Amino acid sequence: MSKTKPELLEEATKLKLDVSDKNTIAEINDAIKSAKQTKKDEDKEVIAHREASVAKAGKRSEKSLKEVAEKVAKEARKEAGDTA
């Protein structure tokens, strides 16, 4: 069920978006969707910056994590065709 224009405007003001009564329902919907998407991306970015706990030995050790990072970088260079 679609929302009415006043409901959409109320939701947009909660998200602190710059919309007015003159905007169409489609424009307001697009603004709300893009605001929600950017918020999700910011949440994911915060999680990505979390520092992992490192074990003394095994697959979670500092050495192992470093080797995996180097392997991923090598694969990326291989795909890009960089032979440096």
VEXKEVO-833225 format. One record per residue (C-alpha): residue in one letter; x, y, z. Coordinates in steps of 0.25 Angstrom, whole numbers, plus 5000, padded with zeros to 4 digits. Each point is the difference from the previous one (the first is absolute). Layout:
<sites>
<site resn="A" x="X" y="Y" z="Z"/>
...
</sites>
This chain:
<sites>
<site resn="M" x="5000" y="5000" z="5000"/>
<site resn="S" x="5006" y="5013" z="4996"/>
<site resn="K" x="5001" y="5012" z="5010"/>
<site resn="T" x="4993" y="5013" z="4998"/>
<site resn="K" x="5008" y="5013" z="4998"/>
<site resn="P" x="4999" y="5005" z="5014"/>
<site resn="E" x="5005" y="4987" z="5006"/>
<site resn="L" x="5012" y="5000" z="4990"/>
<site resn="L" x="5003" y="5015" z="5004"/>
<site resn="E" x="4999" y="4996" z="5015"/>
<site resn="E" x="5010" y="4988" z="4997"/>
<site resn="A" x="5009" y="5010" z="4992"/>
<site resn="T" x="5001" y="5010" z="5012"/>
<site resn="K" x="5003" y="4989" z="5009"/>
<site resn="L" x="5012" y="4997" z="4991"/>
<site resn="K" x="5003" y="5015" z="5000"/>
<site resn="L" x="4999" y="5000" z="4985"/>
<site resn="D" x="4997" y="5013" z="4992"/>
<site resn="V" x="4987" y="4998" z="4994"/>
<site resn="S" x="4987" y="5008" z="4999"/>
<site resn="D" x="4986" y="4999" z="4996"/>
<site resn="K" x="5003" y="5004" z="4986"/>
<site resn="N" x="5009" y="4987" z="4998"/>
<site resn="T" x="4992" y="4989" z="4993"/>
<site resn="I" x="4998" y="4987" z="5007"/>
<site resn="A" x="5010" y="4993" z="4991"/>
<site resn="E" x="5011" y="5010" z="5004"/>
<site resn="I" x="4997" y="4999" z="5014"/>
<site resn="N" x="5001" y="4984" z="4999"/>
<site resn="D" x="5013" y="5001" z="4993"/>
<site resn="A" x="5006" y="5010" z="5010"/>
<site resn="I" x="4995" y="4990" z="5012"/>
<site resn="K" x="5006" y="4988" z="4993"/>
<site resn="S" x="5013" y="5007" z="4997"/>
<site resn="A" x="5001" y="5005" z="5015"/>
<site resn="K" x="4997" y="4986" z="5005"/>
<site resn="Q" x="5011" y="4994" z="4991"/>
<site resn="T" x="5011" y="5009" z="5004"/>
<site resn="K" x="4997" y="4998" z="5014"/>
<site resn="K" x="5001" y="4985" z="4998"/>
<site resn="D" x="5013" y="5002" z="4993"/>
<site resn="E" x="5005" y="5008" z="5011"/>
<site resn="D" x="4997" y="4989" z="5010"/>
<site resn="K" x="5007" y="4990" z="4992"/>
<site resn="E" x="5012" y="5009" z="4999"/>
<site resn="V" x="5001" y="5001" z="5015"/>
<site resn="I" x="4999" y="4985" z="5002"/>
<site resn="A" x="5011" y="4998" z="4989"/>
<site resn="H" x="5010" y="5009" z="5008"/>
<site resn="R" x="4998" y="4992" z="5013"/>
<site resn="E" x="5014" y="4994" z="5004"/>
<site resn="A" x="5000" y="4985" z="5000"/>
<site resn="S" x="5006" y="4992" z="5012"/>
<site resn="V" x="5012" y="4993" z="4996"/>
<site resn="A" x="5004" y="4986" z="5005"/>
<site resn="K" x="5014" y="4995" z="5004"/>
<site resn="A" x="5000" y="4989" z="4989"/>
<site resn="G" x="4991" y="4994" z="4990"/>
<site resn="K" x="4991" y="5006" z="4989"/>
<site resn="R" x="4997" y="5013" z="5008"/>
<site resn="S" x="5014" y="5003" z="5004"/>
<site resn="E" x="5007" y="5013" z="4995"/>
<site resn="K" x="5009" y="4993" z="4991"/>
<site resn="S" x="4989" y="4992" z="4993"/>
<site resn="L" x="4991" y="5012" z="4999"/>
<site resn="K" x="5012" y="5008" z="4993"/>
<site resn="E" x="5002" y="4988" z="4991"/>
<site resn="V" x="4985" y="5000" z="4996"/>
<site resn="A" x="5000" y="5015" z="4997"/>
<site resn="E" x="5013" y="4999" z="4992"/>
<site resn="K" x="4993" y="4988" z="4992"/>
<site resn="V" x="4988" y="5009" z="4997"/>
<site resn="A" x="5008" y="5011" z="4996"/>
<site resn="K" x="5008" y="4991" z="4990"/>
<site resn="E" x="4987" y="4995" z="4994"/>
<site resn="A" x="4995" y="5014" z="4998"/>
<site resn="R" x="5012" y="5003" z="4993"/>
<site resn="K" x="4999" y="4988" z="4992"/>
<site resn="E" x="4986" y="5003" z="4996"/>
<site resn="A" x="5004" y="5014" z="4996"/>
<site resn="G" x="5012" y="4996" z="4992"/>
<site resn="D" x="5010" y="5007" z="5008"/>
<site resn="T" x="5013" y="4993" z="4999"/>
<site resn="A" x="5008" y="5008" z="5010"/>
</sites>
